[in-house]
């Protein structure tokens, strides 16, 4: 994935990213509360001893930190990110030995076919250009096992009063393609790759949508 395939330069944002997220989410109950809500949906039918969970666009590793604390110890956890500085920030945090981070491209993942039981993408897909996003979901389908699940967490357009106000703020910082993805949602994209949606929930007054898709073949 080329450098300009993302909406923001995360190499520059890396040292300040965690502090920025904590500041933005403090009025809504805090960062840890939201992350616990998100990862609680990672209850795939095929997860068992030895299962591998991948997060694409893992950033500074905060979601994997929540998974490391909340998932059974016999799961393997892998974080993939395109930004070296973001991965460096993630590696500064304390994780158990089952967690590893890999510098890599979500549109060309360095994993074999059907090697993961579950994949998490949290606020990752909207950052990609449309053609890159399509490649990333194709790759996600490739590396997932049959009946594997994809947990997608991302921004969504909402008609609630507070949600619309928050979405207006989002317009100030996000690209045109990111906003288009928020309006369209992830369903049209995942329906192209033999995924079926099993569950959906809205968070933060509808600004955030959590969707669980299963790979059916």
Residue frames relative to the residue before (quaternion, step in Angstrom):
aa qw qx qy qz dx dy dz
X 1.0000 0.0000 0.0000 0.0000 0.00 0.00 0.00
X 0.3855 -0.7462 0.4882 0.2372 3.56 -0.62 1.06
X 0.7030 -0.5075 0.3065 0.3928 3.55 -1.22 0.57
X 0.7542 0.3890 -0.2215 0.4805 3.59 0.92 -0.88
X 0.4486 0.6866 -0.4571 0.3441 3.59 1.19 0.44
X 0.6740 0.4326 -0.2844 0.5270 3.58 1.31 -0.01
X 0.5914 -0.6086 0.4040 0.3415 3.55 -1.17 0.62
X 0.7982 0.1930 -0.0797 0.5651 3.58 1.05 -0.74
X 0.4485 -0.6528 0.5351 0.2937 3.55 -1.26 0.43
X 0.1793 -0.8358 0.5132 0.0772 3.56 -0.03 1.32
X 0.5076 0.6153 -0.4369 0.4157 3.58 1.21 -0.19
X 0.6940 0.4507 -0.2614 0.4969 3.57 1.05 -0.79
X 0.6909 0.5055 -0.2732 0.4387 3.57 1.04 -0.80
X 0.4805 0.7409 -0.4051 0.2366 3.59 1.16 -0.65
X 0.7157 0.4602 -0.3038 0.4285 3.69 0.68 -0.91
X 0.7533 0.3871 -0.1904 0.4965 3.57 1.18 -0.56
X 0.4396 0.7592 -0.4194 0.2336 3.56 1.28 -0.30
X 0.6930 0.4892 -0.2937 0.4407 3.60 0.73 -1.02
X 0.6655 0.5017 -0.3064 0.4600 3.57 0.94 -0.87
X 0.6412 0.5333 -0.3186 0.4505 3.55 1.04 -0.78
X 0.6586 0.5060 -0.3055 0.4657 3.57 0.95 -0.88
X 0.6478 0.5167 -0.3203 0.4590 3.59 0.93 -0.85
X 0.6519 0.5184 -0.3095 0.4588 3.58 0.99 -0.84
X 0.6921 0.4932 -0.2790 0.4471 3.58 0.90 -0.95
X 0.7541 0.4093 -0.2102 0.4687 3.59 1.00 -0.81
X 0.4387 0.7221 -0.4476 0.2930 3.60 1.23 -0.20
X 0.6858 0.4876 -0.3187 0.4363 3.67 0.84 -0.80
X 0.7269 0.4312 -0.2292 0.4828 3.59 1.23 -0.41
X 0.7488 -0.4073 0.2059 0.4806 3.56 1.12 0.64
X 0.6047 -0.6031 0.3415 0.3923 3.55 1.27 0.04
X 0.6465 -0.5641 0.3807 0.3449 3.51 -1.27 0.57
X 0.6757 0.5202 -0.3148 0.4168 3.59 0.82 -0.95
X 0.6212 0.5455 -0.3424 0.4464 3.59 1.05 -0.73
X 0.6747 0.4919 -0.2967 0.4634 3.56 0.90 -0.91
X 0.6675 0.4998 -0.3155 0.4529 3.59 0.91 -0.86
X 0.6264 0.5252 -0.3389 0.4658 3.61 1.01 -0.70
X 0.6322 0.5250 -0.3280 0.4660 3.57 1.03 -0.77
X 0.6633 0.5194 -0.3047 0.4443 3.56 0.93 -0.90
X 0.7473 0.4222 -0.2437 0.4515 3.58 0.64 -1.09
X 0.5333 0.6275 -0.4138 0.3881 3.60 1.21 -0.30
X 0.6236 0.5440 -0.3382 0.4481 3.59 1.23 -0.35
X 0.5651 0.6043 -0.3853 0.4087 3.57 1.25 -0.21
X 0.3311 0.7311 -0.5126 0.3051 3.55 0.48 1.28
X 0.0442 0.8546 -0.5140 0.0589 3.54 0.80 1.06
X 0.5913 -0.6193 0.4015 0.3248 3.53 -1.10 0.80
X 0.7539 0.4170 -0.2219 0.4566 3.59 1.01 -0.72
X 0.4416 0.6883 -0.4749 0.3252 3.61 1.18 0.21
X 0.1427 0.7727 -0.6005 0.1485 3.54 -0.78 1.07
X 0.7528 -0.3589 0.2621 0.4856 3.59 -1.24 -0.06
X 0.8015 0.2524 -0.2164 0.4971 3.55 -0.85 1.04
X 0.4371 0.7075 -0.4580 0.3140 3.60 1.25 -0.02
X 0.2693 -0.7598 0.5760 0.1358 3.54 -1.17 0.70
X 0.1232 -0.7792 0.6138 0.0303 3.54 -0.91 1.04
X 0.1423 -0.7979 0.5843 0.0408 3.55 -0.84 1.05
X 0.1231 -0.7441 0.6451 0.1223 3.55 -1.10 0.69
X 0.2015 -0.7602 0.6056 0.1213 3.57 -0.77 1.03
X 0.7860 0.1713 -0.1843 0.5647 3.55 -0.90 0.93
X 0.1409 0.8558 -0.4868 0.1040 3.56 1.02 0.86
X 0.2967 -0.7958 0.4912 0.1933 3.60 1.21 -0.30
X 0.8123 -0.2325 0.1963 0.4977 3.55 -0.88 -0.99
X 0.6133 -0.6419 0.3160 0.3345 3.58 1.22 0.41
X 0.3687 0.7674 -0.4721 0.2285 3.60 1.20 0.19
X 0.6495 0.4966 -0.3255 0.4751 3.60 1.01 -0.73
X 0.6527 0.5007 -0.3132 0.4745 3.58 1.00 -0.78
X 0.5785 0.5618 -0.3718 0.4599 3.56 1.15 -0.55
X 0.6628 0.4916 -0.2956 0.4812 3.58 0.98 -0.87
X 0.6523 0.4992 -0.3110 0.4781 3.59 1.03 -0.77
X 0.6245 0.5523 -0.3328 0.4406 3.57 1.01 -0.81
X 0.6900 0.4610 -0.2677 0.4895 3.56 1.10 -0.72
X 0.7960 0.3892 -0.1651 0.4332 3.57 0.95 -0.91
X 0.6601 0.5124 -0.3170 0.4485 3.61 1.16 -0.45
X 0.6158 -0.5201 0.4269 0.4100 3.58 -1.19 0.46
X 0.5682 -0.6596 0.3845 0.3069 3.56 -1.00 0.86
X 0.6428 0.5368 -0.3368 0.4304 3.60 1.18 -0.29
X 0.5248 0.5841 -0.4404 0.4353 3.62 1.22 0.29
X 0.3073 -0.7093 0.5978 0.2123 3.56 -1.18 0.62
X 0.1565 -0.8019 0.5744 0.0506 3.59 -0.93 0.92
X 0.0398 -0.8012 0.5964 -0.0290 3.56 -0.83 1.06
X 0.1468 -0.7778 0.6065 0.0748 3.55 -1.00 0.89
X 0.0991 -0.7906 0.6038 0.0228 3.56 -0.90 0.99
X 0.1421 0.7872 -0.5918 0.0998 3.59 -0.87 0.91
X 0.4996 -0.6782 0.4698 0.2641 3.53 -1.16 0.73
X 0.6957 0.4849 -0.2588 0.4626 3.58 1.18 -0.59
X 0.4146 -0.7214 0.5052 0.2293 3.56 -0.66 1.13
X 0.6709 0.4934 -0.3162 0.4544 3.65 0.83 -0.85
X 0.6337 0.5154 -0.3449 0.4624 3.63 1.01 -0.68
X 0.6521 0.5004 -0.3103 0.4776 3.58 0.98 -0.84
X 0.6173 0.5415 -0.3413 0.4575 3.60 1.04 -0.73
X 0.6408 0.5093 -0.3186 0.4781 3.59 1.01 -0.80
X 0.6387 0.5342 -0.3238 0.4493 3.58 1.00 -0.82
X 0.6890 0.5009 -0.2828 0.4409 3.57 0.92 -0.91
X 0.5673 0.5903 -0.3832 0.4278 3.60 1.24 -0.23
X 0.6276 0.5421 -0.3287 0.4519 3.57 1.21 -0.48
X 0.5026 -0.6570 0.4775 0.2962 3.53 -1.23 0.50
X 0.0357 0.7801 -0.6200 0.0765 3.53 -0.73 1.18
X 0.5330 -0.5676 0.4960 0.3844 3.54 -1.28 0.27
X 0.6843 -0.5228 0.3334 0.3837 3.56 -1.27 0.35
X 0.5969 0.5919 -0.3699 0.3956 3.62 1.16 -0.32
X 0.6424 0.5181 -0.3132 0.4698 3.61 1.28 -0.26
X 0.0666 0.7866 -0.6131 0.0305 3.57 -0.93 0.87
X 0.2745 -0.7587 0.5748 0.1362 3.54 -1.19 0.66
X 0.1082 -0.7895 0.6038 0.0198 3.54 -1.04 0.90
X 0.3413 -0.7066 0.5833 0.2099 3.54 -0.98 0.90
X 0.3426 0.7557 -0.4914 0.2646 3.58 -0.46 1.14
X 0.5483 -0.6353 0.4744 0.2659 3.50 -1.42 0.30
X 0.4168 -0.7232 0.4940 0.2432 3.60 -0.72 1.04
X 0.6602 0.4970 -0.3067 0.4723 3.58 1.20 -0.43
X 0.7634 0.1351 -0.1095 0.6221 3.58 1.33 -0.03
X 0.0447 -0.8734 0.4850 0.0057 3.55 0.59 1.20
X 0.4126 -0.7324 0.4945 0.2209 3.58 -1.00 0.85
X 0.5105 0.6234 -0.4235 0.4141 3.57 0.94 0.95
X 0.5244 -0.6311 0.4720 0.3224 3.55 -1.19 0.56
X 0.6784 -0.4883 0.3615 0.4131 3.56 -1.29 0.33
X 0.8706 0.0517 -0.0521 0.4865 3.55 -1.18 0.76
X 0.3575 0.7633 -0.4640 0.2724 3.56 0.86 0.98
X 0.7412 0.3354 -0.2176 0.5393 3.61 1.27 -0.07
X 0.4199 -0.6925 0.5323 0.2464 3.53 -1.18 0.69
X 0.8135 0.0511 0.0044 0.5793 3.58 1.12 -0.59
X 0.1148 -0.7714 0.6235 0.0553 3.54 -1.20 0.66
X 0.1611 -0.7645 0.6195 0.0765 3.53 -1.07 0.86
X 0.0189 0.7566 -0.6535 0.0115 3.56 -1.06 0.86
X 0.0071 0.8243 -0.5621 0.0671 3.57 -0.25 1.28
X 0.8348 -0.1077 0.0082 0.5399 3.56 -0.53 1.26
X 0.4412 0.7013 -0.4289 0.3599 3.54 1.12 0.78
X 0.7034 0.5060 -0.2919 0.4049 3.58 0.74 -1.04
X 0.6497 0.5274 -0.3445 0.4255 3.61 0.94 -0.73
X 0.6105 0.5757 -0.3441 0.4212 3.59 1.19 -0.48
X 0.6626 0.5394 -0.2980 0.4257 3.59 1.18 -0.51
X 0.5265 -0.5601 0.5247 0.3657 3.51 -1.28 0.45
X 0.6801 -0.5453 0.3034 0.3848 3.56 -1.10 0.71
X 0.6977 0.4695 -0.2891 0.4574 3.60 0.85 -0.93
X 0.6318 0.5177 -0.3265 0.4757 3.58 1.13 -0.64
X 0.6168 0.5532 -0.3252 0.4558 3.56 1.06 -0.82
X 0.6391 0.5258 -0.3157 0.4640 3.57 1.00 -0.84
X 0.6576 0.4983 -0.3010 0.4781 3.60 0.96 -0.86
X 0.6504 0.5343 -0.3191 0.4356 3.58 0.98 -0.85
X 0.6779 0.4637 -0.2994 0.4856 3.61 0.96 -0.81
X 0.5921 0.5436 -0.3619 0.4722 3.58 1.13 -0.59
X 0.6626 0.4930 -0.2890 0.4841 3.57 0.99 -0.85
X 0.6122 0.5508 -0.3360 0.4571 3.54 1.05 -0.80
X 0.6472 0.5067 -0.3084 0.4788 3.57 0.98 -0.84
X 0.6530 0.5412 -0.3118 0.4284 3.59 0.96 -0.87
X 0.7649 0.3983 -0.2158 0.4579 3.58 0.80 -0.97
X 0.5884 0.5651 -0.3730 0.4420 3.59 1.27 -0.17
X 0.4437 -0.6569 0.5369 0.2889 3.57 -1.11 0.67
X 0.6305 -0.4949 0.4201 0.4254 3.57 -1.26 0.33
X 0.8012 0.1633 -0.2069 0.5372 3.57 -0.91 1.05
X 0.4175 0.6732 -0.4918 0.3614 3.55 1.22 0.33
X 0.2956 -0.7825 0.5250 0.1572 3.57 -1.09 0.57
X 0.2361 -0.7338 0.6242 0.1273 3.49 -1.26 0.68
X 0.1673 -0.7685 0.6132 0.0732 3.54 -0.76 1.10
X 0.0559 -0.8180 0.5716 -0.0319 3.56 -0.43 1.26
X 0.0256 -0.7817 0.6222 -0.0345 3.54 -0.73 1.14
X 0.2528 0.7780 -0.5407 0.1962 3.58 -0.62 1.06
X 0.6682 -0.4962 0.3746 0.4086 3.52 -1.34 0.19
X 0.0596 -0.7915 0.6082 0.0061 3.53 -1.18 0.67
X 0.4801 -0.6367 0.5108 0.3213 3.55 -1.09 0.66
X 0.0375 -0.8055 0.5911 -0.0194 3.55 -0.95 0.88
X 0.3728 -0.7426 0.5172 0.2050 3.57 -1.14 0.64
X 0.4319 0.6723 -0.4897 0.3487 3.59 1.22 0.16
X 0.6381 -0.5675 0.3563 0.3793 3.58 -1.09 0.68
X 0.7137 0.4222 -0.2590 0.4952 3.58 0.77 -1.02
X 0.6250 0.5562 -0.3340 0.4341 3.57 1.03 -0.78
X 0.6583 0.4998 -0.3107 0.4694 3.59 0.96 -0.81
X 0.6264 0.5270 -0.3351 0.4665 3.58 1.07 -0.70
X 0.6602 0.4947 -0.2980 0.4802 3.58 1.01 -0.83
X 0.6400 0.5245 -0.3226 0.4595 3.56 1.05 -0.76
X 0.6001 0.5534 -0.3525 0.4576 3.57 1.11 -0.64
X 0.6407 0.5018 -0.3184 0.4862 3.59 1.06 -0.71
X 0.6125 0.5636 -0.3374 0.4396 3.55 1.08 -0.77
X 0.6137 0.5758 -0.3362 0.4229 3.57 1.07 -0.74
X 0.6345 0.5583 -0.3282 0.4218 3.56 1.15 -0.57
X 0.7919 0.3364 -0.1492 0.4873 3.59 1.11 -0.62
X 0.7096 0.4557 -0.2637 0.4683 3.59 1.18 -0.40
X 0.5674 -0.6138 0.4427 0.3246 3.56 -1.22 0.56
X 0.6800 -0.4751 0.3672 0.4209 3.55 -1.32 0.23
X 0.6771 0.4910 -0.2975 0.4603 3.60 0.92 -0.88
X 0.6180 0.5369 -0.3438 0.4600 3.58 1.07 -0.69
X 0.6714 0.4874 -0.2916 0.4760 3.58 0.95 -0.85
X 0.6130 0.5391 -0.3480 0.4609 3.59 1.05 -0.69
X 0.6430 0.5110 -0.3177 0.4738 3.58 1.01 -0.80
X 0.6343 0.5300 -0.3278 0.4575 3.59 1.02 -0.78
X 0.6560 0.4996 -0.3067 0.4755 3.59 1.03 -0.76
X 0.7239 0.4556 -0.2459 0.4560 3.58 0.89 -0.96
X 0.3153 -0.7412 0.5252 0.2745 3.56 0.98 -0.85
X 0.6085 -0.6037 0.3974 0.3277 3.56 -1.28 0.19
X 0.4831 0.7046 -0.4267 0.2968 3.62 1.19 -0.33
X 0.6737 0.4908 -0.3312 0.4422 3.66 0.76 -0.88
X 0.6502 0.5271 -0.3083 0.4521 3.57 1.08 -0.74
X 0.7358 0.4324 -0.2438 0.4607 3.59 0.78 -1.00
X 0.5871 0.5805 -0.3748 0.4218 3.58 1.14 -0.47
X 0.5988 0.5751 -0.3524 0.4319 3.60 1.23 -0.37
X 0.7764 0.3586 -0.1548 0.4947 3.59 1.18 -0.49
X 0.6088 -0.6146 0.3482 0.3610 3.58 0.97 0.86
X 0.4168 0.6356 -0.5235 0.3849 3.53 0.83 1.09
X 0.1443 -0.7537 0.6310 0.1136 3.53 -1.18 0.58
X 0.3930 -0.7304 0.5080 0.2325 3.57 -0.90 0.91
X 0.2219 -0.8043 0.5449 0.0835 3.55 -0.81 1.08
X 0.8163 0.0209 0.0454 0.5755 3.56 1.03 -0.70
X 0.0117 0.7879 -0.6156 0.0120 3.55 -1.17 0.61
X 0.0432 0.7902 -0.6090 0.0533 3.55 -1.04 0.78
X 0.3008 -0.7421 0.5727 0.1757 3.55 -1.13 0.69
X 0.1113 -0.7773 0.6181 0.0377 3.54 -1.10 0.84
X 0.8293 0.2369 -0.1657 0.4781 3.55 -1.32 0.28
X 0.7144 -0.4798 0.2392 0.4497 3.54 0.73 1.22
X 0.7125 -0.4653 0.2434 0.4654 3.57 1.14 0.65
X 0.4948 0.6736 -0.4290 0.3425 3.60 1.23 -0.13
X 0.7572 0.2798 -0.1532 0.5699 3.57 1.16 -0.61
X 0.1178 -0.7857 0.6048 0.0540 3.55 -0.92 0.94
X 0.1714 -0.7625 0.6192 0.0761 3.55 -0.96 0.97
X 0.0082 0.8098 -0.5842 0.0541 3.57 -0.65 1.14
X 0.1780 -0.7686 0.6083 0.0871 3.55 -1.03 0.87
X 0.0551 -0.8017 0.5950 -0.0136 3.57 -0.65 1.18
X 0.2178 -0.7547 0.6036 0.1363 3.56 -1.16 0.69
X 0.3969 -0.6835 0.5604 0.2474 3.55 -1.07 0.79
X 0.1994 -0.8298 0.5118 0.0986 3.57 -0.48 1.16
X 0.7874 -0.1279 0.0397 0.6017 3.62 1.20 -0.35
